[in-house]
Amino acid sequence: MIIDLQVPCYVNRFFPDAAMAAVQVLEKSGCSVHYPLDQTCCGMPAFFDGFREQCKEAGEQMIKTFLNDRYTVSLGSVCCSVMKYHYNDLFHNSSLHNEYKHFQKNLFEFSTFLEEVLGISKINRALYSKAVFAGGCTGVSGCLSHDPSIRLLHSIEGLELLTLKKHQCCGWGGTLARNDEKKSVEQALAFLKEVQDTGAELIISNEMGCLMHLAMVMNARGITLQLRYVAELF
């Protein structure tokens, strides 16, 4: 099976190793991975800041780039949420209505693709560690489920997923981190404190934007925790 890989711009720029880990998992699972060079930012920052026309411009490029009969696998839960659900507000009854519906049908977040399309239910590896899963809450607000990531992580031998008492945003929030630095840092510190209180040494996420934000706050405050994108454990 040939699949197209959608890599969020911040993953492409700052976390290429996470993207390569996903490629390795997909190839090991029988996929041939194609990376379309014409892909751009999906327009997520513009969308959440209220610049819908600018997001639509980026969306037009993405739809045309991935317009084929292959599955598109996204490595960002928030980007995937914007493209799979919020684009609907921009392209419904537009000149690209049918093209968008075709793109939407073939688009899957990484873990969801592994579980729902490839039928993978168990990760055959062992990792003896206590961890907390931090799913991008913007993805949830876009109706994107984190359950496939959590189920696959639970299948890893020795990995103990701990539950936080409070479900709170890490502070990245898609655009919160740049629009309200003080609040975003406060939320990150509260989140990290709760993670530390569980005894976990590892934070796992299907959204590198969350891990990017947490890494910057941890570095500034001297907090030591491990951060991993789901594909790096699969």
C-alpha positions in Angstrom: 0.0 0.0 0.0 1.3 3.5 -0.9 0.4 6.2 1.5 1.0 10.0 1.4 2.6 11.5 4.5 1.4 14.8 5.9 4.1 16.3 8.2 3.2 19.4 10.2 5.5 22.3 9.4 6.8 22.5 13.0 7.6 18.7 13.0 9.4 19.1 9.6 11.4 22.0 11.0 12.2 21.0 14.5 11.4 17.3 15.0 12.5 15.4 11.8 13.4 12.4 14.0 9.8 12.0 15.1 8.7 12.0 11.4 11.3 9.4 10.5 10.2 7.2 13.4 6.7 7.3 11.9 8.0 6.5 8.4 9.8 3.4 9.9 6.7 2.2 11.7 4.6 2.6 8.5 7.2 0.8 6.3 7.5 -2.0 8.9 3.7 -2.3 8.7 3.8 -2.8 4.9 3.3 0.7 3.6 5.3 2.5 1.0 5.6 6.1 2.1 5.3 9.0 -0.3 6.1 12.6 0.9 4.5 15.2 -1.5 6.9 18.1 -1.8 4.2 20.6 -2.5 2.6 20.4 1.0 2.6 23.5 3.1 1.3 24.6 6.5 -2.3 23.4 6.8 -3.3 26.9 8.0 -4.0 25.9 11.6 -2.6 29.0 13.2 -4.6 31.3 10.9 -7.8 29.3 11.5 -7.6 29.6 15.3 -6.6 33.2 15.1 -9.7 34.0 13.0 -8.1 34.5 9.6 -10.3 32.0 7.8 -9.5 33.3 4.3 -5.8 32.8 4.8 -6.4 29.3 6.2 -8.6 28.6 3.2 -5.8 29.6 0.9 -3.4 27.1 2.6 -6.2 24.5 2.6 -6.7 24.8 -1.2 -3.0 24.0 -1.6 -3.2 21.0 0.7 -6.3 19.6 -0.9 -4.8 19.8 -4.4 -1.5 18.3 -3.2 -3.2 15.3 -1.6 -5.9 14.8 -4.1 -5.5 11.2 -5.2 -6.8 7.7 -4.3 -4.2 7.1 -1.6 -4.6 7.4 2.1 -3.1 10.5 3.7 -1.5 9.9 7.1 -1.0 13.0 9.3 1.6 13.3 12.0 -0.2 16.0 13.9 -3.5 15.5 15.8 -4.3 19.2 15.7 -3.4 19.7 12.0 -5.4 16.6 11.2 -8.3 17.9 13.2 -8.3 21.2 11.3 -8.1 19.5 7.9 -10.5 16.7 8.6 -13.2 18.7 10.4 -12.6 22.5 10.4 -11.9 22.7 6.7 -15.5 21.6 6.3 -16.6 25.1 7.4 -14.3 26.6 4.6 -15.0 24.3 1.7 -18.6 23.2 2.1 -20.5 24.2 -1.1 -17.3 25.8 -2.5 -15.7 25.1 -5.8 -13.6 22.5 -4.1 -16.4 20.8 -2.2 -16.1 17.4 -3.9 -12.3 17.5 -3.9 -12.3 18.3 -0.2 -14.8 15.5 0.6 -12.5 13.0 -1.2 -9.4 14.3 0.7 -11.3 14.3 4.0 -12.4 10.6 3.5 -8.8 9.5 3.0 -7.2 11.5 5.8 -6.2 9.8 9.0 -4.2 10.7 12.1 -1.2 8.4 12.5 -2.4 6.1 15.3 -5.9 6.0 14.0 -4.5 4.9 10.6 -2.5 2.1 12.3 -5.6 0.8 14.2 -8.5 1.4 11.8 -6.9 0.9 8.4 -4.0 -1.4 9.0 -5.7 -3.3 11.8 -2.8 -3.1 14.2 -4.0 -3.7 17.8 -0.7 -4.6 19.5 2.8 -3.1 19.6 5.4 -5.8 19.9 7.9 -4.2 22.1 8.7 -3.8 25.8 9.3 -0.5 27.7 9.3 -0.7 31.4 8.4 2.9 32.4 5.7 5.0 34.0 4.2 7.5 31.6 1.4 10.0 31.1 -0.3 10.5 27.8 -0.8 14.1 26.8 -3.2 14.3 23.8 -3.6 17.6 22.0 -6.8 19.0 23.4 -7.4 21.1 20.3 -7.6 17.8 18.4 -10.4 16.6 20.8 -12.3 19.9 20.3 -12.1 19.0 16.6 -13.7 15.6 17.3 -10.5 13.7 16.8 -10.2 10.8 19.3 -7.0 9.9 21.1 -8.3 6.5 21.9 -6.3 4.7 19.2 -3.0 6.1 20.5 -3.9 5.2 24.1 -5.0 1.6 23.2 -1.8 1.0 21.3 0.3 2.4 24.1 -1.5 0.1 26.6 -0.4 -2.9 24.5 3.3 -2.1 25.0 4.7 -4.6 27.6 5.9 -2.9 30.8 4.5 0.5 30.0 2.3 1.8 32.8 0.1 4.7 31.7 -0.9 6.8 34.6 -4.0 9.0 34.8 -3.9 12.7 35.8 -6.4 13.8 38.4 -7.2 16.8 36.3 -7.5 16.8 32.5 -5.9 20.1 31.6 -4.3 21.7 28.6 -0.5 21.7 28.6 -0.6 25.4 27.6 0.2 25.1 23.9 -3.4 25.4 22.8 -2.6 25.7 19.1 -2.1 29.5 19.3 -2.3 30.2 23.1 1.4 29.9 23.5 2.1 32.9 21.3 -0.9 34.9 22.1 -0.7 34.7 25.9 2.7 33.6 27.0 2.1 34.1 30.7 -1.0 32.0 30.8 0.5 29.3 28.5 3.6 28.9 30.8 1.4 28.8 33.9 -0.7 26.0 32.4 2.5 24.1 31.3 3.9 24.3 34.8 0.7 23.1 36.4 0.5 20.2 34.0 4.2 19.3 34.6 3.7 19.5 38.4 0.8 17.1 38.2 2.8 14.7 36.0 5.7 14.7 38.5 3.2 14.1 41.3 2.2 10.8 39.6 5.8 9.5 39.6 5.9 9.3 35.9 9.2 9.9 34.1 7.8 10.0 30.6 5.3 12.1 28.7 3.9 10.7 25.5 1.8 12.5 22.9 0.4 12.2 19.4 0.9 16.0 19.1 4.5 17.3 18.8 3.2 20.9 19.3 2.3 20.0 22.9 5.7 18.3 23.4 7.5 21.3 21.8 5.8 23.7 24.2 6.5 21.5 27.3 10.1 21.1 26.2 10.7 24.8 26.1 9.2 25.4 29.5 11.1 22.4 31.0 14.3 23.7 29.6 13.7 27.2 31.0 12.8 25.9 34.5 15.3 23.0 34.7 12.6 20.3 34.8 13.7 16.8 33.8 11.2 14.5 32.1 11.4 12.4 29.0 9.2 13.5 26.0 8.3 11.1 23.2 6.0 11.2 20.1 3.9 8.0 19.9 5.7 6.7 16.7 9.0 6.7 18.6 7.6 4.1 20.9 5.8 2.0 18.3 
